[in-house]
Amino acid sequence: MSKIPGWLLRHEITIEPYKGDSSTGPVYGSPARVRAFVDEQTRAVRSPGGEDVTSSSTAYCAPGTKAPPLSRVTLPSGRVTTVIACLPRDGGGLPTPDHTEIQLQ
């Protein structure tokens, strides 16, 4: 298994994991700073619920990074966005860099 090289993770994002809803709105867990490579490119993706949605950014992080759908993420630019999906990318033993892909609104 080959992990994404640390020198490629040039940015830092802050992930506040989504915990659920309360009577006053969404509830988030403690913020965690995570090294990432952020690609701010618009593309169509499929949400966990099966809907086609537009992703405005993608963050590539180390394997094992957790960001549940609807979590709040602050990008290096200061823009605050929401997680659409968090997907493990594993090469299955091939010499590719394993990583976590976080698709953002």
Secondary structure as GFF3:
##gff-version 3
##sequence-region A 1 105
A	DSSP	beta_strand	2	3	.	.	.	ID=ss1
A	DSSP	three_ten_helix	6	8	.	.	.	ID=ss2
A	DSSP	beta_strand	11	16	.	.	.	ID=ss3
A	DSSP	beta_strand	18	22	.	.	.	ID=ss4
A	DSSP	beta_strand	25	28	.	.	.	ID=ss5
A	DSSP	beta_strand	32	39	.	.	.	ID=ss6
A	DSSP	beta_strand	43	46	.	.	.	ID=ss7
A	DSSP	beta_strand	52	55	.	.	.	ID=ss8
A	DSSP	beta_strand	57	61	.	.	.	ID=ss9
A	DSSP	beta_strand	72	74	.	.	.	ID=ss10
A	DSSP	beta_strand	80	89	.	.	.	ID=ss11
A	DSSP	beta_strand	97	104	.	.	.	ID=ss12
###
